[in-house]
Amino acid sequence: MSKLLPIQSQLLDDLEGIKHGYFTRQGGVSKGIYSGLNAGLGSGDNRQDVVENRRRITQQLKVAEDKLAAPYQVHSPDVVIADQAWTNDRPKADGVVTNQPGLAIGVVTADCGPVLFADADAGIIGACHAGWKGALGGVLENTVAKMVEIGAQPASITAILGPTISQKNYQVGPGFPDPFLSRSAENLRYFTTSDKTDHYQFDLTGYIVDRLAKTGIRANAVNRCTYGEEDNFYSYRRTTHRNESDYGRQLSAIVMNNR
């Protein structure tokens, strides 16, 4: 069995009682276009393979396989509180927070931004899936707010953006900047000209980290590109460019130790 090789942030590693991982494709049992550690229950992959991949992830995090709470993601700004893992009726949301030790929470991505949060002093963690729609709609701020609602302090929260599609690989069409520019002309700085007429390159990483920082928390990114590192990450955009039928998803997750 190949080894799981999750990417980790030193800033989160330095927090007492926190364990996390931005899991890659390495160490899974899926085959074909899903080859590797596909954690996407919504993919067309063999479900038993996905379940086994997720079991390996929980094993790496040192929690039971039924102690992972990951919502049904819909590119929304919605965030939920998890008191326990969900079974068949996962809530439709793109952020999840908890104050329950031993309960891992996470999100799946394939180009969008996975953000993991922790206030180790308060014993509160969070995770959110931030594509451009969710980030623009407020999922980042809503995750921070939901953590504060159950006792976290913004100044004590660390948030790290995991592997995300990079600006050089994220070309967008003529109308794409409009919703961003209608919010603020300053958002123009996240767009550079493309080699294709009337197209742009969008800096999703910069946009996410800056919005996180404006909430008063400590925010950073691992700066790894899902599109550019095929051996390590699944990518919706790479799949689209190749006209493949489907794609896998990587899971990013965080858990607190029992105190």
C-alpha positions as CSV (number, residue, x, y, z in Angstrom):
1,M,0.0,0.0,0.0
2,S,1.4,3.4,-1.0
3,K,1.8,6.0,1.7
4,L,-0.5,8.9,2.2
5,L,1.4,12.1,1.8
6,P,-0.8,15.0,3.0
7,I,0.5,18.5,2.7
8,Q,0.7,20.3,6.0
9,S,1.0,23.9,7.2
10,Q,3.6,24.7,9.8
11,L,1.3,27.4,11.2
12,L,-1.4,24.8,11.9
13,D,1.2,22.2,13.0
14,D,2.5,24.6,15.7
15,L,-1.0,24.8,17.3
16,E,-1.3,22.5,20.4
17,G,-3.8,19.7,20.0
18,I,-4.5,20.3,16.3
19,K,-4.0,17.6,13.5
20,H,-4.7,18.4,9.9
21,G,-3.9,17.4,6.3
22,Y,-4.5,18.6,2.8
23,F,-4.6,15.2,1.3
24,T,-3.2,14.5,-2.2
25,R,-3.8,11.7,-4.7
26,Q,-1.1,9.6,-3.0
27,G,-2.0,6.5,-1.1
28,G,-5.4,5.6,-2.5
29,V,-7.0,2.6,-4.2
30,S,-9.1,4.3,-6.9
31,K,-8.3,3.4,-10.5
32,G,-8.6,4.9,-14.0
33,I,-9.3,8.6,-14.2
34,Y,-9.8,8.5,-10.4
35,S,-6.4,6.9,-9.8
36,G,-5.3,7.5,-6.3
37,L,-6.9,8.8,-3.1
38,N,-10.2,10.0,-4.5
39,A,-12.4,11.1,-1.6
40,G,-15.4,12.4,-3.7
41,L,-18.6,10.6,-2.7
42,G,-20.3,12.6,-5.5
43,S,-17.9,11.3,-8.2
44,G,-18.7,8.3,-10.5
45,D,-15.9,6.3,-8.9
46,N,-16.5,2.9,-7.3
47,R,-18.1,3.8,-4.0
48,Q,-16.3,1.1,-2.1
49,D,-13.0,2.5,-3.3
50,V,-14.0,6.0,-2.2
51,V,-15.1,4.7,1.2
52,E,-11.7,2.9,1.6
53,N,-9.9,6.1,0.6
54,R,-11.7,8.1,3.2
55,R,-11.1,5.4,5.8
56,R,-7.4,5.7,5.1
57,I,-7.6,9.5,5.6
58,T,-9.3,9.1,9.0
59,Q,-6.7,6.5,10.0
60,Q,-4.0,9.0,9.1
61,L,-5.8,11.6,11.3
62,K,-6.1,9.0,14.1
63,V,-9.9,9.1,14.3
64,A,-12.5,6.4,13.7
65,E,-13.8,6.2,10.2
66,D,-17.3,7.3,11.4
67,K,-15.8,10.5,12.9
68,L,-15.5,12.6,9.7
69,A,-18.1,15.3,9.1
70,A,-18.0,16.7,5.5
71,P,-21.0,18.5,4.1
72,Y,-22.7,18.2,0.8
73,Q,-21.1,21.0,-1.1
74,V,-23.1,23.3,-3.4
75,H,-20.9,26.4,-4.0
76,S,-22.8,28.3,-1.4
77,P,-21.9,30.8,1.4
78,D,-23.6,28.5,4.0
79,V,-21.8,27.2,7.1
80,V,-23.0,24.6,9.6
81,I,-22.0,23.5,13.1
82,A,-21.2,19.8,13.4
83,D,-21.8,18.1,16.7
84,Q,-21.3,14.7,15.2
85,A,-20.6,13.0,11.9
86,W,-23.4,12.8,9.3
87,T,-24.5,9.6,7.6
88,N,-26.8,9.8,4.7
89,D,-28.3,13.2,5.2
90,R,-25.4,15.5,4.9
91,P,-26.3,19.2,5.1
92,K,-26.0,21.3,2.0
93,A,-23.3,23.7,2.9
94,D,-19.7,24.7,2.0
95,G,-18.3,25.4,5.5
96,V,-18.4,23.4,8.7
97,V,-17.2,24.2,12.2
98,T,-17.0,22.3,15.5
99,N,-15.9,22.4,19.1
100,Q,-16.1,18.6,19.5
101,P,-12.7,17.0,20.2
102,G,-12.1,13.8,18.1
103,L,-14.5,14.8,15.4
104,A,-12.6,15.5,12.1
105,I,-14.2,18.0,9.7
106,G,-13.3,18.5,6.1
107,V,-14.1,19.5,2.5
108,V,-13.4,18.1,-0.9
109,T,-12.0,20.1,-3.8
110,A,-10.6,19.8,-7.3
111,D,-9.3,23.4,-8.1
112,C,-11.4,25.4,-5.6
113,G,-9.8,26.5,-2.4
114,P,-9.9,24.3,0.8
115,V,-9.4,26.4,3.9
116,L,-8.7,24.9,7.3
117,F,-9.2,27.1,10.4
118,A,-8.2,26.7,14.1
119,D,-8.5,28.6,17.3
120,A,-6.6,26.2,19.5
121,D,-7.1,28.3,22.7
122,A,-10.9,28.1,22.4
123,G,-10.9,24.5,21.0
124,I,-12.7,25.4,17.8
125,I,-11.9,24.4,14.3
126,G,-13.4,25.0,10.8
127,A,-13.1,24.0,7.2
128,C,-14.6,25.5,4.1
129,H,-14.7,25.0,0.3
130,A,-14.1,28.3,-1.4
131,G,-14.5,28.4,-5.2
132,W,-15.0,31.8,-6.8
133,K,-18.8,31.7,-6.1
134,G,-18.4,30.8,-2.5
135,A,-15.6,33.2,-1.8
136,L,-17.5,36.1,-3.5
137,G,-20.7,35.1,-1.7
138,G,-19.1,35.2,1.8
139,V,-18.3,31.6,2.8
140,L,-15.0,32.6,4.2
141,E,-16.4,35.4,6.5
142,N,-19.3,33.2,7.4
143,T,-17.0,30.4,8.6
144,V,-15.1,32.8,10.8
145,A,-18.4,34.2,12.1
146,K,-19.7,30.7,12.9
147,M,-16.6,29.9,14.8
148,V,-17.0,33.2,16.8
149,E,-20.6,32.3,17.4
150,I,-19.5,29.2,19.4
151,G,-16.7,30.9,21.2
152,A,-13.7,31.6,19.0
153,Q,-11.8,34.9,19.0
154,P,-10.8,36.3,15.5
155,A,-7.3,37.3,16.8
156,S,-6.7,33.7,17.8
157,I,-7.9,32.0,14.6
158,T,-5.3,30.7,12.0
159,A,-6.6,29.9,8.5
160,I,-4.6,28.2,5.8
161,L,-5.6,27.9,2.2
162,G,-4.6,24.5,0.8
163,P,-3.8,23.5,-2.8
164,T,-5.8,25.6,-5.3
165,I,-5.7,26.3,-9.0
166,S,-3.0,29.0,-9.6
167,Q,-3.5,32.3,-11.5
168,K,-1.4,31.2,-14.5
169,N,-3.8,28.2,-15.0
170,Y,-7.1,29.9,-14.3
171,Q,-8.2,31.7,-17.4
172,V,-11.6,33.3,-17.3
173,G,-13.9,34.8,-19.9
174,P,-15.0,38.4,-20.7
175,G,-17.8,38.7,-18.2
176,F,-16.2,37.0,-15.3
177,P,-14.7,40.0,-13.6
178,D,-18.0,41.9,-13.5
179,P,-19.4,40.5,-10.2
180,F,-16.0,41.2,-8.5
181,L,-15.7,44.7,-9.9
182,S,-19.3,45.6,-9.0
183,R,-18.3,44.9,-5.3
184,S,-15.1,47.0,-5.5
185,A,-12.9,48.4,-8.2
186,E,-10.0,47.3,-6.1
187,N,-10.7,43.7,-7.1
188,L,-9.2,44.5,-10.5
189,R,-5.8,43.6,-8.9
190,Y,-6.8,39.9,-8.9
191,F,-7.0,39.9,-12.7
192,T,-4.2,40.0,-15.3
193,T,-4.5,40.0,-19.1
194,S,-4.5,36.6,-20.8
195,D,-3.0,35.6,-24.1
196,K,-6.6,35.2,-25.4
197,T,-8.5,38.3,-26.4
198,D,-11.0,39.6,-23.8
199,H,-9.9,36.9,-21.3
200,Y,-8.1,37.2,-18.0
201,Q,-6.1,35.2,-15.5
202,F,-7.8,35.2,-12.1
203,D,-5.9,35.0,-8.8
204,L,-8.2,32.9,-6.7
205,T,-5.5,32.3,-4.0
206,G,-4.8,36.0,-3.5
207,Y,-8.5,36.8,-3.4
208,I,-9.2,34.2,-0.7
209,V,-6.2,35.0,1.5
210,D,-7.0,38.8,1.3
211,R,-10.6,38.3,2.2
212,L,-9.6,36.1,5.1
213,A,-7.1,38.6,6.4
214,K,-9.8,41.4,6.4
215,T,-11.7,39.4,9.0
216,G,-8.9,40.0,11.5
217,I,-7.5,36.5,11.6
218,R,-4.1,35.2,10.6
219,A,-4.3,33.8,7.1
220,N,-1.8,32.2,4.7
221,A,-1.6,29.7,1.8
222,V,0.4,26.6,1.0
223,N,0.7,27.9,-2.6
224,R,0.4,24.6,-4.5
225,C,-1.4,24.4,-7.8
226,T,-4.0,21.6,-8.4
227,Y,-4.0,22.1,-12.2
228,G,-0.2,22.0,-12.5
229,E,0.6,19.1,-10.3
230,E,-1.2,16.2,-11.9
231,D,0.6,13.5,-9.9
232,N,-0.6,15.1,-6.7
233,F,-4.0,16.6,-7.3
234,Y,-7.3,16.2,-9.1
235,S,-8.4,19.1,-11.2
236,Y,-11.8,19.9,-12.6
237,R,-10.3,22.3,-15.2
238,R,-7.7,19.8,-16.4
239,T,-10.4,17.2,-16.8
240,T,-12.5,19.7,-18.8
241,H,-9.6,20.6,-21.1
242,R,-9.1,16.8,-21.8
243,N,-12.8,16.1,-22.3
244,E,-12.7,13.4,-19.7
245,S,-16.0,12.1,-18.3
246,D,-15.4,12.9,-14.6
247,Y,-12.7,13.7,-12.0
248,G,-11.7,12.8,-8.5
249,R,-11.6,15.1,-5.4
250,Q,-9.0,15.5,-2.7
251,L,-10.0,15.9,0.9
252,S,-8.7,18.5,3.3
253,A,-9.5,17.9,7.0
254,I,-8.7,19.0,10.5
255,V,-9.3,17.5,14.0
256,M,-8.7,18.4,17.6
257,N,-7.3,16.0,20.1
258,N,-9.4,15.0,23.1
259,R,-8.5,17.3,26.0
